[in-house]
Amino acid sequence: MRRYALAGIGLLDTIGGSLAKATEDPGSRTAALIAFLVTASGLTIFGIASVFWGLLAGVIAHLITRKPASA
C-alpha cells in the first residue's frame, strides 16, 4: 500500500502539469475537466472502465460546448 502512495505522490507534478496544459484553452476547458473527472471517478458501467467513459464524456462535452464556426 505504501508503494502506491509514493507512486501517487511522485506523479502529482506530472498530473498537475498535464491538467494545466489541458485546461489552457478556454474553449476546451470544460470538456477537459469533465473527461478528467469522469476518468478519475473510477466509473465502470457494463464492465467498461472509466477511461472509456471519460473519453466519451469529454468528446460529448466538447461537441456540446464548442462554438459554431463563423461564416
C-alpha positions in Angstrom: 0.0 0.0 0.0 2.9 2.4 0.8 4.3 1.9 -2.7 1.1 3.1 -4.3 1.1 6.2 -2.1 4.7 7.0 -3.0 3.9 6.5 -6.7 0.9 8.8 -6.5 2.9 11.5 -4.8 5.7 11.1 -7.4 3.1 11.7 -10.2 1.4 14.8 -8.7 3.6 17.2 -10.6 3.0 15.3 -13.9 -0.7 15.2 -13.3 -0.8 18.8 -12.4 1.2 19.9 -15.4 -1.0 17.8 -17.7 -4.2 19.2 -16.2 -2.9 22.7 -16.5 -2.0 22.2 -20.2 -5.4 20.6 -20.9 -7.3 23.5 -19.4 -5.1 26.2 -21.0 -7.6 26.8 -23.9 -10.8 28.4 -22.5 -12.8 26.9 -25.4 -12.0 23.3 -24.4 -11.5 23.7 -20.6 -14.9 22.4 -19.7 -14.6 19.3 -21.8 -11.1 18.6 -20.5 -12.3 18.9 -16.9 -15.3 16.6 -17.5 -13.1 14.0 -19.2 -10.6 14.1 -16.3 -13.2 13.9 -13.5 -15.1 11.0 -15.1 -11.9 9.1 -15.7 -10.7 9.8 -12.2 -14.0 8.7 -10.7 -13.4 5.1 -11.4 -16.8 4.7 -13.0 -17.4 1.2 -14.5 -20.6 0.5 -16.5 -21.2 -2.8 -18.2 -17.7 -3.9 -17.3 -16.2 -1.0 -19.3 -13.6 1.1 -17.3 -13.7 4.8 -16.6 -11.0 5.5 -19.2 -13.5 4.9 -21.9 -16.4 6.8 -20.2 -14.1 9.7 -19.6 -13.1 9.9 -23.2 -16.7 9.6 -24.3 -17.9 12.3 -21.8 -15.1 14.6 -22.9 -16.0 14.3 -26.6 -19.7 14.8 -25.9 -18.9 17.8 -23.7 -16.7 19.2 -26.4 -19.3 18.8 -29.1 -21.9 20.5 -26.9 -19.8 23.4 -25.8 -17.9 24.3 -28.9 -18.8 27.4 -30.7 -20.0 27.1 -34.3 -17.7 28.4 -36.9 -18.5 31.9 -38.2 -19.2 32.2 -41.9 
